[in-house]
Amino acid sequence: MRLHFLFSEHPLRKGVPDPQFEDQKAAVEAAGFTASCIGERTLKEGRALLGEMSGCTVVYRGWMVKPEAYLRMSEAVAAAGAAMLTSPEAYQAAHYLPNWYATLADLTPETVVLPVGADVVAELRKLAWPGGYFLKDFVKSLKAPPGAIAAKPEDAPAIVAAMMDYRGEIEGGLCVRRVEAFDANTESRFFVVQGVVGGSGAFAEIAKAAAARIHSPFFSVDVVQRTDGTPRIVEIGDGQVSDLVGWTVDRFVDLWKPFAV
């Protein structure tokens, strides 16, 4: 397939990628792929796209977008005579935790999904998990204080309030994950392209298990070792909006070369 990479545009410089993606755009072009940028107005309003992408399969590399914005991007790409590698349905399949959790429930911490506005303290008391409660919305957890872990149910409201203050919303709903004893120094990120796992090491097998179950052409898998030695999946993400954690740009570009025409 003819691949075209679409990068988030610099907010003040039309046609120039956001600084975080400058090296990626340069690298994919050096490898022989075409690339262009998509601005905020297209994501918000569905405006026409520029760039020679007609007849190409398009891979987005940029900031996280909500499903409705991704749909507008897909429509703009289609209007330009191209098609997204990842459909809007596949984007949500990997981007929203509840959409992939049931498929990988045996390989990832136990999770309960609560609607926005639920009585979080009462719900956590029902769970009565001794190790604590990891809180996030459908997409992200809180990286700022007080952090994402409630040691007891009564700690949860402060975390939810901080999530609202920090992000402005709880996207989708609240995911409560059972806290397991992880060795944080072992966490690794894999990328999966068309079912092929990019990455190697002790956790490759569990990443391959995710690749066999998740119906998305491009996604990331974060794996960590529990202190008892068991590998666990801690996160699945749409690959288009996943950072290159532990990856060089050149190694990332090499993922795509086998699929290029």
C-alpha positions in Angstrom: 0.0 0.0 0.0 1.1 3.6 -0.6 1.4 5.2 2.8 1.0 8.8 3.6 1.6 10.2 7.1 -0.5 13.0 8.5 0.9 15.0 11.3 -0.6 17.5 13.8 0.1 21.0 12.5 2.0 23.7 14.4 -0.7 26.0 15.9 1.0 29.1 14.5 2.7 27.8 11.3 0.6 26.4 8.5 2.0 23.4 6.8 4.6 22.8 9.5 4.3 19.9 12.0 3.9 20.5 15.7 7.5 20.5 17.2 7.0 17.1 18.8 6.5 15.6 15.4 9.1 17.4 13.4 11.7 14.6 13.5 9.1 12.0 12.7 7.9 13.9 9.6 11.5 14.3 8.4 12.2 10.6 9.0 9.2 9.3 7.1 9.9 11.6 4.2 13.6 10.5 4.2 12.4 6.9 4.0 10.4 7.7 0.9 6.9 8.1 2.3 4.8 11.2 1.6 3.6 13.4 4.5 1.6 16.5 5.3 -0.1 18.2 8.2 -3.6 18.6 9.6 -4.7 21.7 11.4 -7.0 22.2 14.3 -9.7 23.7 12.1 -10.0 20.6 10.1 -10.4 18.5 13.2 -13.1 20.9 14.5 -14.9 21.7 11.3 -14.0 19.1 8.7 -12.2 21.5 6.4 -10.4 20.3 3.2 -7.0 18.8 3.5 -3.9 19.8 1.5 -1.1 17.5 0.4 -0.7 14.8 -2.2 -2.4 11.8 -0.6 -4.9 10.7 -3.3 -4.9 6.9 -3.6 -2.9 6.5 -0.4 -3.5 4.8 2.9 -3.2 7.5 5.6 -1.6 7.1 9.0 -2.2 9.9 11.5 0.6 10.9 13.9 -0.5 13.5 16.3 -2.3 14.6 19.5 -5.1 12.6 20.9 -8.5 13.5 19.4 -12.0 12.6 20.4 -13.9 10.1 18.3 -16.0 12.9 16.6 -12.9 14.8 15.6 -11.3 11.6 14.3 -14.4 11.0 12.2 -14.1 14.5 10.7 -10.5 13.8 9.9 -11.4 10.5 8.2 -14.1 12.3 6.1 -11.6 15.0 5.1 -9.1 12.3 4.1 -11.8 10.5 2.0 -12.6 13.8 0.3 -8.9 14.1 -0.7 -9.2 10.7 -2.4 -7.5 8.7 0.3 -8.5 6.4 3.2 -7.4 6.1 6.8 -5.5 3.0 7.7 -7.4 3.0 11.0 -11.2 3.4 10.7 -13.1 5.5 13.2 -14.4 2.3 14.7 -10.9 0.8 15.0 -9.7 4.1 16.6 -12.2 3.8 19.4 -11.5 0.1 19.8 -8.0 0.8 21.0 -8.3 4.3 22.3 -11.1 3.8 24.9 -10.2 1.3 27.7 -13.7 -0.2 28.0 -13.6 -1.2 24.3 -10.6 -3.4 24.7 -10.8 -4.5 28.3 -13.1 -7.5 27.9 -10.9 -8.9 25.1 -7.9 -8.8 27.4 -9.4 -9.2 30.8 -7.3 -12.2 31.7 -4.1 -10.3 30.9 -4.7 -7.0 32.6 -5.8 -5.7 36.0 -9.5 -6.1 36.9 -11.5 -3.0 35.8 -14.9 -1.6 36.6 -16.4 1.2 34.6 -18.5 3.9 36.3 -20.6 6.6 34.7 -19.7 10.3 35.2 -21.5 11.4 38.3 -21.6 8.0 40.0 -21.1 7.9 43.8 -17.5 6.8 43.6 -17.0 6.3 47.3 -20.0 4.0 47.6 -18.9 2.0 44.5 -15.4 1.6 45.7 -16.6 0.4 49.1 -18.6 -2.3 47.3 -15.4 -3.5 45.5 -13.4 -3.5 48.8 -10.1 -4.1 46.9 -7.3 -4.3 49.5 -4.5 -3.0 47.3 -6.2 0.3 46.3 -7.9 1.7 43.3 -6.3 3.2 40.2 -8.6 5.8 38.6 -8.6 7.1 35.1 -11.2 8.1 32.5 -11.6 6.1 29.2 -8.3 7.6 27.9 -5.9 8.9 30.5 -5.0 8.9 34.2 -4.0 11.9 36.3 -0.2 12.5 36.2 -0.4 15.6 38.5 -0.9 15.5 42.3 -2.7 13.8 44.0 -2.0 11.0 41.4 -4.2 8.3 40.2 -4.3 5.8 43.1 -6.8 6.0 45.9 -5.6 4.0 48.8 -9.1 3.9 50.3 -12.5 4.8 48.8 -12.6 8.2 50.6 -9.5 9.3 48.6 -11.3 9.0 45.3 -13.3 12.3 45.1 -10.2 14.4 45.4 -8.7 12.5 42.5 -11.8 12.8 40.3 -11.9 16.6 41.1 -8.3 17.0 40.2 -8.9 15.1 36.9 -11.7 17.6 36.1 -9.5 20.6 37.0 -6.5 19.3 35.1 -8.3 18.0 31.9 -11.5 19.9 32.0 -13.6 16.8 31.8 -13.9 13.1 32.5 -13.8 11.6 29.0 -16.4 8.8 28.5 -16.6 7.7 32.1 -14.5 6.6 35.0 -12.4 3.4 35.0 -11.5 1.9 38.3 -8.6 -0.6 38.0 -7.4 -3.0 40.7 -3.9 -2.1 41.9 -1.4 -4.8 41.3 2.2 -4.9 42.5 4.3 -3.9 39.4 8.0 -3.5 38.9 7.9 -0.1 37.2 11.4 -0.5 35.8 10.2 -3.3 33.5 7.5 -1.4 31.6 7.9 -1.7 27.8 5.9 -0.4 24.8 5.2 -2.5 21.7 3.6 -1.3 18.5 1.4 -3.6 16.4 1.0 -2.9 12.7 -1.3 -5.1 10.7 -1.0 -7.8 13.3 2.8 -7.8 13.3 4.4 -6.9 16.7 7.2 -4.4 16.7 9.5 -4.8 19.6 11.3 -7.7 21.3 12.3 -9.0 24.7 10.7 -11.0 27.5 7.2 -9.6 27.0 6.9 -10.2 23.3 4.6 -13.2 23.8 1.9 -11.3 25.7 2.1 -8.5 23.1 1.5 -11.1 20.4 -1.5 -12.3 22.4 -2.9 -8.7 22.3 -2.1 -8.5 18.6 -4.3 -11.6 18.0 -7.3 -10.3 19.9 -7.4 -6.5 19.2 -9.1 -5.6 15.9 -7.1 -2.5 15.0 -4.5 -2.2 12.2 -2.2 0.0 14.4 -2.0 0.1 18.1 0.3 0.2 21.1 0.7 -2.3 23.9 2.3 -1.4 27.2 3.5 -4.4 29.2 5.0 -4.6 32.7 6.1 -7.4 35.0 4.3 -8.0 38.2 6.6 -8.5 41.3 5.6 -12.2 41.2 7.2 -12.4 37.7 3.9 -12.4 35.7 3.8 -10.1 32.6 0.7 -7.9 32.5 -0.8 -5.5 30.0 -1.3 -2.1 31.6 -2.5 -0.2 28.5 -3.7 -0.5 25.0 -3.6 2.7 22.9 -4.3 3.7 19.3 -0.9 3.7 17.7 -1.5 7.0 15.9 -1.6 9.0 19.2 0.9 6.9 21.2 4.2 8.5 22.1 7.4 6.8 21.0 8.2 5.7 24.6 11.4 3.7 24.5 11.6 3.9 20.7 13.9 5.9 18.4 12.3 7.6 15.4 14.3 5.5 13.0 13.2 2.3 14.6 9.6 3.5 14.4 9.9 4.3 10.7 11.3 0.8 10.1 8.0 -0.7 11.3 6.3 0.7 8.2 8.8 -0.3 5.5 7.5 -3.8 5.0 4.0 -2.5 4.2 5.1 0.1 1.6 4.6 -0.4 -2.1 
